[in-house]
Amino acid sequence: MSTGRFGVRAGVRDGVIAVGVAAALLGTGVSGQHSGTRLDVLGYVLLAAGGLALFAARRAPVPVLVVTGVCALGYQAAGFDVPAVAYLFAVYAAMRAGHRAVTVAASVAVLATLPLAALASGLHGTGEAFAQARGALEIAWLIAAGAAGEALRQAERRADEAERTREETARRRADEERLRIARELHDSLTHQISIIKVQSEVAVHVARKRGEQVPEALLAIQEAGREATRELRATLEALRDDDTSPPRGLGHVPELVERSRLTGLDATLTIEGQRQDVSAAVGRTVYRIVQESLTNIARHSGAATASVRIDYRPDALAVRIDDDGGATPAAATTPTPGVGLLGMRERVTVLGGRLRAEPRGEGGFTVQAELPLDRAS
């Protein structure tokens, strides 16, 4: 069961309080002295209504404040000398919800009107009416109810602010750690891999210039150096995704597709749905998904064509990249996800979305992601 603000447990608790207060008011009204006229039925109805109205105090604190105040005035005018307990609960709920000005104004009005309601019952003189009004709604209890509601509201606000601060601190530390890792990788691995790459290329060049047969191991080292350089560059670019470089987003996706065409891949871009503004995080994630997918297609799939489809939906942004490469569901082995695919999945998961990357039934590979717009930040 939910324990949220308007969850099941909160509703049950409010119902118990409302029934309990209504029963207490009715019990006090029955046991007390009152007018003994035809207004008795109206008085009992107002006593019960004032208590039962508290069931909606969380969802509609101001209307409940008004209803309980009117009920208190009504049963006082009907000759029921019963404390305005329900109104005190309503004051607490309204102050907790942040309606301070309305609560103060309503309380002043009730305090000023209660003596008139007592006089209207016809059972008291002026002095007795003021005494009964003071007993029905003690100012000290009224202030205590308001102060309790305001104190709890402030405590909840501070708790929410502390939670937001913790989340922001965690995100900032994660960003700082990513940048630190990127710098260390750049300072250590990039230099060493560059040396390996340059030395192997020089060795291959010299061997070919002399007319010698280049060893297969040396060619493998050369190719491995090139691939490691490309992968490291892509990894560092992802790790350094901060304000040090111009932000990339949905507006730059056509450039990626056009760049793929220049490499010989027949890539197309289709945008569906009504375009709308999306957050920078969603735009960056879509850009990275398309970038990594097109890069993998060019390097590994052997595909001749690729399609990029972006679909604007009312509550989500969907992106799909398909190719006609050699991947098939019936392949004997499933390729191990690389750093690029894992990075895509992490980006999508952080935004509360879903990512699917798998061979297509008709051949080729597909990458599909759906990012909810309401959680993007």
One Martini backbone bead per residue (centre of mass of N, CA, C, O) as a GRO file, in nm:
protein
  377
    1MET     BB    1   0.099   0.034   0.016
    2SER     BB    2   0.060   0.357   0.018
    3THR     BB    3   0.240   0.648   0.178
    4GLY     BB    4   0.148   0.880   0.051
    5ARG     BB    5  -0.016   1.168   0.059
    6PHE     BB    6  -0.269   1.007  -0.119
    7GLY     BB    7  -0.286   0.741   0.005
    8VAL     BB    8  -0.430   0.482   0.164
    9ARG     BB    9  -0.332   0.534   0.453
   10ALA     BB   10  -0.410   0.832   0.463
   11GLY     BB   11  -0.713   0.786   0.411
   12VAL     BB   12  -0.767   0.611   0.660
   13ARG     BB   13  -0.672   0.815   0.869
   14ASP     BB   14  -0.874   1.038   0.795
   15GLY     BB   15  -1.129   0.870   0.847
   16VAL     BB   16  -1.082   0.818   1.146
   17ILE     BB   17  -1.072   1.112   1.234
   18ALA     BB   18  -1.348   1.201   1.130
   19VAL     BB   19  -1.522   0.998   1.290
   20GLY     BB   20  -1.415   1.067   1.570
   21VAL     BB   21  -1.496   1.367   1.576
   22ALA     BB   22  -1.796   1.328   1.516
   23ALA     BB   23  -1.854   1.153   1.765
   24ALA     BB   24  -1.763   1.358   1.977
   25LEU     BB   25  -1.958   1.583   1.903
   26LEU     BB   26  -2.221   1.421   1.935
   27GLY     BB   27  -2.176   1.339   2.229
   28THR     BB   28  -2.164   1.627   2.340
   29GLY     BB   29  -2.441   1.719   2.233
   30VAL     BB   30  -2.618   1.508   2.379
   31SER     BB   31  -2.504   1.567   2.682
   32GLY     BB   32  -2.588   1.847   2.653
   33GLN     BB   33  -2.707   2.170   2.659
   34HIS     BB   34  -3.000   2.285   2.486
   35SER     BB   35  -3.280   2.411   2.331
   36GLY     BB   36  -3.515   2.198   2.245
   37THR     BB   37  -3.568   2.219   1.940
   38ARG     BB   38  -3.596   2.195   1.593
   39LEU     BB   39  -3.273   2.253   1.578
   40ASP     BB   40  -3.144   1.986   1.659
   41VAL     BB   41  -3.107   1.844   1.390
   42LEU     BB   42  -2.924   2.059   1.270
   43GLY     BB   43  -2.701   2.036   1.484
   44TYR     BB   44  -2.626   1.740   1.435
   45VAL     BB   45  -2.549   1.774   1.139
   46LEU     BB   46  -2.320   1.981   1.191
   47LEU     BB   47  -2.148   1.806   1.372
   48ALA     BB   48  -2.101   1.578   1.166
   49ALA     BB   49  -1.999   1.748   0.925
   50GLY     BB   50  -1.749   1.873   1.060
   51GLY     BB   51  -1.603   1.600   1.100
   52LEU     BB   52  -1.626   1.462   0.809
   53ALA     BB   53  -1.470   1.686   0.649
   54LEU     BB   54  -1.175   1.583   0.731
   55PHE     BB   55  -1.133   1.373   0.500
   56ALA     BB   56  -1.048   1.637   0.296
   57ALA     BB   57  -0.797   1.799   0.418
   58ARG     BB   58  -0.563   1.723   0.217
   59ARG     BB   59  -0.704   1.800  -0.063
   60ALA     BB   60  -0.906   2.046   0.085
   61PRO     BB   61  -0.831   2.270   0.316
   62VAL     BB   62  -1.002   2.527   0.265
   63PRO     BB   63  -1.291   2.414   0.242
   64VAL     BB   64  -1.277   2.273   0.519
   65LEU     BB   65  -1.239   2.530   0.682
   66VAL     BB   66  -1.512   2.654   0.604
   67VAL     BB   67  -1.703   2.425   0.689
   68THR     BB   68  -1.622   2.405   0.990
   69GLY     BB   69  -1.685   2.700   1.058
   70VAL     BB   70  -1.987   2.695   0.982
   71CYS     BB   71  -2.066   2.463   1.169
   72ALA     BB   72  -1.987   2.600   1.433
   73LEU     BB   73  -2.182   2.837   1.404
   74GLY     BB   74  -2.442   2.672   1.368
   75TYR     BB   75  -2.445   2.506   1.644
   76GLN     BB   76  -2.438   2.757   1.818
   77ALA     BB   77  -2.708   2.881   1.709
   78ALA     BB   78  -2.867   2.603   1.798
   79GLY     BB   79  -2.747   2.555   2.115
   80PHE     BB   80  -2.451   2.424   2.098
   81ASP     BB   81  -2.206   2.359   2.352
   82VAL     BB   82  -1.939   2.311   2.137
   83PRO     BB   83  -1.644   2.255   2.048
   84ALA     BB   84  -1.416   2.345   1.772
   85VAL     BB   85  -1.247   2.084   1.678
   86ALA     BB   86  -1.262   2.065   1.369
   87TYR     BB   87  -1.136   2.344   1.318
   88LEU     BB   88  -0.855   2.280   1.433
   89PHE     BB   89  -0.786   2.063   1.225
   90ALA     BB   90  -0.819   2.254   0.979
   91VAL     BB   91  -0.594   2.449   1.057
   92TYR     BB   92  -0.366   2.247   1.048
   93ALA     BB   93  -0.400   2.163   0.748
   94ALA     BB   94  -0.372   2.448   0.620
   95MET     BB   95  -0.089   2.514   0.732
   96ARG     BB   96   0.054   2.265   0.610
   97ALA     BB   97  -0.027   2.366   0.307
   98GLY     BB   98   0.032   2.704   0.323
   99HIS     BB   99  -0.247   2.870   0.424
  100ARG     BB  100  -0.206   3.131   0.608
  101ALA     BB  101  -0.385   3.374   0.530
  102VAL     BB  102  -0.656   3.221   0.521
  103THR     BB  103  -0.649   3.112   0.811
  104VAL     BB  104  -0.639   3.381   0.960
  105ALA     BB  105  -0.895   3.506   0.839
  106ALA     BB  106  -1.092   3.280   0.925
  107SER     BB  107  -1.034   3.293   1.233
  108VAL     BB  108  -1.120   3.582   1.280
  109ALA     BB  109  -1.411   3.543   1.181
  110VAL     BB  110  -1.491   3.325   1.386
  111LEU     BB  111  -1.427   3.481   1.646
  112ALA     BB  112  -1.628   3.720   1.576
  113THR     BB  113  -1.898   3.526   1.531
  114LEU     BB  114  -1.955   3.345   1.776
  115PRO     BB  115  -2.113   3.541   1.963
  116LEU     BB  116  -2.348   3.577   1.762
  117ALA     BB  117  -2.431   3.281   1.760
  118ALA     BB  118  -2.496   3.264   2.063
  119LEU     BB  119  -2.714   3.485   2.057
  120ALA     BB  120  -2.903   3.342   1.842
  121SER     BB  121  -3.006   3.116   2.042
  122GLY     BB  122  -3.139   3.272   2.309
  123LEU     BB  123  -2.974   3.168   2.593
  124HIS     BB  124  -2.804   3.442   2.607
  125GLY     BB  125  -2.616   3.679   2.694
  126THR     BB  126  -2.355   3.864   2.625
  127GLY     BB  127  -2.155   3.744   2.830
  128GLU     BB  128  -2.226   3.444   2.780
  129ALA     BB  129  -2.160   3.445   2.479
  130PHE     BB  130  -1.858   3.508   2.507
  131ALA     BB  131  -1.791   3.267   2.689
  132GLN     BB  132  -1.882   3.046   2.492
  133ALA     BB  133  -1.696   3.126   2.259
  134ARG     BB  134  -1.433   3.088   2.418
  135GLY     BB  135  -1.487   2.782   2.475
  136ALA     BB  136  -1.515   2.684   2.177
  137LEU     BB  137  -1.250   2.890   2.098
  138GLU     BB  138  -0.949   2.882   2.189
  139ILE     BB  139  -0.678   3.068   2.120
  140ALA     BB  140  -0.455   2.877   2.209
  141TRP     BB  141  -0.546   2.634   2.035
  142LEU     BB  142  -0.539   2.779   1.768
  143ILE     BB  143  -0.237   2.845   1.771
  144ALA     BB  144  -0.136   2.555   1.807
  145ALA     BB  145  -0.248   2.442   1.543
  146GLY     BB  146  -0.101   2.636   1.353
  147ALA     BB  147   0.189   2.579   1.452
  148ALA     BB  148   0.194   2.276   1.388
  149GLY     BB  149   0.145   2.299   1.084
  150GLU     BB  150   0.390   2.483   1.020
  151ALA     BB  151   0.612   2.301   1.132
  152LEU     BB  152   0.560   2.059   0.944
  153ARG     BB  153   0.596   2.207   0.678
  154GLN     BB  154   0.893   2.289   0.727
  155ALA     BB  155   1.001   2.004   0.763
  156GLU     BB  156   0.922   1.899   0.482
  157ARG     BB  157   1.077   2.112   0.320
  158ARG     BB  158   1.358   2.040   0.432
  159ALA     BB  159   1.355   1.745   0.338
  160ASP     BB  160   1.327   1.803   0.036
  161GLU     BB  161   1.582   1.979   0.013
  162ALA     BB  162   1.781   1.763   0.109
  163GLU     BB  163   1.724   1.562  -0.119
  164ARG     BB  164   1.805   1.746  -0.353
  165THR     BB  165   2.094   1.798  -0.255
  166ARG     BB  166   2.190   1.505  -0.267
  167GLU     BB  167   2.143   1.465  -0.570
  168GLU     BB  168   2.324   1.695  -0.670
  169THR     BB  169   2.583   1.596  -0.536
  170ALA     BB  170   2.595   1.322  -0.678
  171ARG     BB  171   2.609   1.434  -0.966
  172ARG     BB  172   2.862   1.607  -0.930
  173ARG     BB  173   3.053   1.377  -0.846
  174ALA     BB  174   3.016   1.210  -1.101
  175ASP     BB  175   3.126   1.422  -1.296
  176GLU     BB  176   3.404   1.454  -1.164
  177GLU     BB  177   3.487   1.156  -1.199
  178ARG     BB  178   3.473   1.145  -1.505
  179LEU     BB  179   3.687   1.364  -1.555
  180ARG     BB  180   3.917   1.226  -1.406
  181ILE     BB  181   3.925   0.972  -1.578
  182ALA     BB  182   3.974   1.114  -1.846
  183ARG     BB  183   4.245   1.240  -1.771
  184GLU     BB  184   4.396   0.979  -1.700
  185LEU     BB  185   4.360   0.841  -1.971
  186HIS     BB  186   4.494   1.058  -2.137
  187ASP     BB  187   4.776   1.062  -1.986
  188SER     BB  188   4.832   0.746  -2.019
  189LEU     BB  189   4.708   0.583  -2.269
  190THR     BB  190   4.734   0.765  -2.516
  191HIS     BB  191   5.042   0.774  -2.536
  192GLN     BB  192   5.101   0.469  -2.554
  193ILE     BB  193   4.921   0.403  -2.799
  194SER     BB  194   5.053   0.600  -2.992
  195ILE     BB  195   5.327   0.464  -2.996
  196ILE     BB  196   5.235   0.192  -3.102
  197LYS     BB  197   5.110   0.296  -3.362
  198VAL     BB  198   5.358   0.441  -3.483
  199GLN     BB  199   5.561   0.205  -3.476
  200SER     BB  200   5.400   0.008  -3.651
  201GLU     BB  201   5.377   0.190  -3.903
  202VAL     BB  202   5.678   0.221  -3.949
  203ALA     BB  203   5.744  -0.081  -3.982
  204VAL     BB  204   5.559  -0.128  -4.226
  205HIS     BB  205   5.682   0.087  -4.411
  206VAL     BB  206   5.974  -0.022  -4.417
  207ALA     BB  207   5.913  -0.305  -4.521
  208ARG     BB  208   5.781  -0.215  -4.789
  209LYS     BB  209   6.020  -0.043  -4.895
  210ARG     BB  210   6.214  -0.311  -4.896
  211GLY     BB  211   6.026  -0.563  -4.990
  212GLU     BB  212   5.904  -0.690  -4.746
  213GLN     BB  213   5.740  -0.903  -4.549
  214VAL     BB  214   5.471  -0.856  -4.352
  215PRO     BB  215   5.387  -0.941  -4.058
  216GLU     BB  216   5.096  -1.036  -3.913
  217ALA     BB  217   5.152  -0.927  -3.629
  218LEU     BB  218   5.207  -0.633  -3.718
  219LEU     BB  219   4.930  -0.583  -3.848
  220ALA     BB  220   4.770  -0.637  -3.589
  221ILE     BB  221   4.896  -0.410  -3.426
  222GLN     BB  222   4.813  -0.179  -3.609
  223GLU     BB  223   4.503  -0.227  -3.593
  224ALA     BB  224   4.481  -0.221  -3.284
  225GLY     BB  225   4.581   0.071  -3.252
  226ARG     BB  226   4.358   0.206  -3.412
  227GLU     BB  227   4.117   0.095  -3.250
  228ALA     BB  228   4.207   0.199  -2.973
  229THR     BB  229   4.202   0.497  -3.048
  230ARG     BB  230   3.904   0.515  -3.120
  231GLU     BB  231   3.785   0.409  -2.853
  232LEU     BB  232   3.921   0.613  -2.666
  233ARG     BB  233   3.801   0.864  -2.791
  234ALA     BB  234   3.503   0.789  -2.738
  235THR     BB  235   3.526   0.759  -2.432
  236LEU     BB  236   3.628   1.045  -2.370
  237GLU     BB  237   3.387   1.192  -2.492
  238ALA     BB  238   3.181   1.077  -2.290
  239LEU     BB  239   3.323   1.164  -2.022
  240ARG     BB  240   3.344   1.480  -2.148
  241ASP     BB  241   3.032   1.555  -2.111
  242ASP     BB  242   3.052   1.891  -2.112
  243ASP     BB  243   3.120   2.246  -2.119
  244THR     BB  244   3.393   2.226  -2.304
  245SER     BB  245   3.175   2.164  -2.521
  246PRO     BB  246   2.956   2.173  -2.747
  247PRO     BB  247   2.643   2.099  -2.747
  248ARG     BB  248   2.460   1.800  -2.814
  249GLY     BB  249   2.171   1.722  -3.025
  250LEU     BB  250   1.902   1.701  -3.224
  251GLY     BB  251   2.017   1.922  -3.428
  252HIS     BB  252   2.280   1.712  -3.500
  253VAL     BB  253   2.176   1.454  -3.643
  254PRO     BB  254   2.195   1.527  -3.949
  255GLU     BB  255   2.508   1.532  -3.945
  256LEU     BB  256   2.550   1.233  -3.891
  257VAL     BB  257   2.408   1.128  -4.144
  258GLU     BB  258   2.579   1.281  -4.351
  259ARG     BB  259   2.853   1.160  -4.263
  260SER     BB  260   2.776   0.867  -4.336
  261ARG     BB  261   2.747   0.913  -4.640
  262LEU     BB  262   3.053   0.984  -4.688
  263THR     BB  263   3.134   0.668  -4.617
  264GLY     BB  264   2.892   0.495  -4.790
  265LEU     BB  265   2.633   0.520  -4.627
  266ASP     BB  266   2.285   0.464  -4.660
  267ALA     BB  267   2.141   0.726  -4.496
  268THR     BB  268   1.842   0.793  -4.302
  269LEU     BB  269   1.594   1.050  -4.205
  270THR     BB  270   1.316   1.034  -3.966
  271ILE     BB  271   1.043   1.254  -3.869
  272GLU     BB  272   0.795   1.226  -3.619
  273GLY     BB  273   0.561   1.417  -3.530
  274GLN     BB  274   0.534   1.668  -3.296
  275ARG     BB  275   0.729   1.907  -3.235
  276GLN     BB  276   0.934   1.951  -2.934
  277ASP     BB  277   1.054   2.037  -2.645
  278VAL     BB  278   1.359   1.932  -2.500
  279SER     BB  279   1.585   1.831  -2.309
  280ALA     BB  280   1.922   1.818  -2.295
  281ALA     BB  281   1.945   1.522  -2.205
  282VAL     BB  282   1.776   1.397  -2.429
  283GLY     BB  283   1.930   1.513  -2.670
  284ARG     BB  284   2.207   1.385  -2.602
  285THR     BB  285   2.114   1.090  -2.599
  286VAL     BB  286   2.021   1.072  -2.891
  287TYR     BB  287   2.287   1.150  -3.017
  288ARG     BB  288   2.457   0.914  -2.897
  289ILE     BB  289   2.295   0.683  -3.016
  290VAL     BB  290   2.333   0.755  -3.313
  291GLN     BB  291   2.640   0.770  -3.314
  292GLU     BB  292   2.703   0.479  -3.215
  293SER     BB  293   2.538   0.326  -3.425
  294LEU     BB  294   2.679   0.433  -3.684
  295THR     BB  295   2.960   0.343  -3.603
  296ASN     BB  296   2.900   0.037  -3.582
  297ILE     BB  297   2.803  -0.001  -3.869
  298ALA     BB  298   3.070   0.091  -4.011
  299ARG     BB  299   3.264  -0.123  -3.861
  300HIS     BB  300   3.082  -0.420  -3.822
  301SER     BB  301   2.826  -0.492  -4.026
  302GLY     BB  302   2.830  -0.442  -4.350
  303ALA     BB  303   2.643  -0.222  -4.432
  304ALA     BB  304   2.452  -0.023  -4.676
  305THR     BB  305   2.212   0.048  -4.480
  306ALA     BB  306   2.036   0.317  -4.296
  307SER     BB  307   1.800   0.402  -4.026
  308VAL     BB  308   1.654   0.704  -3.888
  309ARG     BB  309   1.411   0.728  -3.617
  310ILE     BB  310   1.201   1.001  -3.502
  311ASP     BB  311   0.955   1.010  -3.226
  312TYR     BB  312   0.697   1.221  -3.139
  313ARG     BB  313   0.542   1.207  -2.833
  314PRO     BB  314   0.348   1.309  -2.578
  315ASP     BB  315   0.554   1.136  -2.344
  316ALA     BB  316   0.775   1.074  -2.575
  317LEU     BB  317   1.099   0.970  -2.712
  318ALA     BB  318   1.178   0.807  -3.015
  319VAL     BB  319   1.443   0.576  -3.124
  320ARG     BB  320   1.562   0.436  -3.448
  321ILE     BB  321   1.810   0.189  -3.560
  322ASP     BB  322   1.873   0.053  -3.884
  323ASP     BB  323   2.008  -0.240  -4.055
  324ASP     BB  324   2.161  -0.462  -4.331
  325GLY     BB  325   2.331  -0.656  -4.202
  326GLY     BB  326   2.462  -0.976  -4.074
  327ALA     BB  327   2.266  -0.989  -3.856
  328THR     BB  328   2.112  -1.265  -3.664
  329PRO     BB  329   1.911  -1.452  -3.456
  330ALA     BB  330   2.067  -1.737  -3.556
  331ALA     BB  331   2.315  -1.691  -3.424
  332ALA     BB  332   2.543  -1.867  -3.239
  333THR     BB  333   2.636  -1.584  -3.137
  334THR     BB  334   2.653  -1.326  -2.902
  335PRO     BB  335   2.751  -1.025  -2.879
  336THR     BB  336   2.936  -0.838  -2.683
  337PRO     BB  337   2.890  -0.571  -2.513
  338GLY     BB  338   3.000  -0.265  -2.542
  339VAL     BB  339   3.074   0.043  -2.435
  340GLY     BB  340   2.865   0.190  -2.608
  341LEU     BB  341   2.611   0.026  -2.526
  342LEU     BB  342   2.638   0.067  -2.222
  343GLY     BB  343   2.623   0.376  -2.232
  344MET     BB  344   2.342   0.394  -2.351
  345ARG     BB  345   2.193   0.241  -2.126
  346GLU     BB  346   2.267   0.436  -1.898
  347ARG     BB  347   2.141   0.692  -2.010
  348VAL     BB  348   1.850   0.583  -2.032
  349THR     BB  349   1.811   0.492  -1.736
  350VAL     BB  350   1.847   0.769  -1.596
  351LEU     BB  351   1.576   0.876  -1.763
  352GLY     BB  352   1.362   0.624  -1.757
  353GLY     BB  353   1.418   0.433  -1.990
  354ARG     BB  354   1.442   0.235  -2.297
  355LEU     BB  355   1.650  -0.041  -2.428
  356ARG     BB  356   1.703  -0.193  -2.761
  357ALA     BB  357   1.944  -0.452  -2.871
  358GLU     BB  358   1.913  -0.631  -3.185
  359PRO     BB  359   1.843  -0.853  -3.399
  360ARG     BB  360   1.674  -0.899  -3.686
  361GLY     BB  361   1.461  -1.102  -3.852
  362GLU     BB  362   1.547  -0.979  -4.153
  363GLY     BB  363   1.803  -0.854  -4.073
  364GLY     BB  364   2.021  -0.716  -3.883
  365PHE     BB  365   2.011  -0.415  -3.681
  366THR     BB  366   1.869  -0.286  -3.365
  367VAL     BB  367   1.794   0.041  -3.214
  368GLN     BB  368   1.592   0.110  -2.919
  369ALA     BB  369   1.440   0.413  -2.781
  370GLU     BB  370   1.276   0.541  -2.473
  371LEU     BB  371   1.193   0.879  -2.362
  372PRO     BB  372   1.079   1.045  -2.106
  373LEU     BB  373   0.972   1.378  -2.074
  374ASP     BB  374   0.884   1.412  -1.762
  375ARG     BB  375   1.201   1.313  -1.655
  376ALA     BB  376   1.349   1.511  -1.778
  377SER     BB  377   1.671   1.719  -1.721
   0.00000   0.00000   0.00000
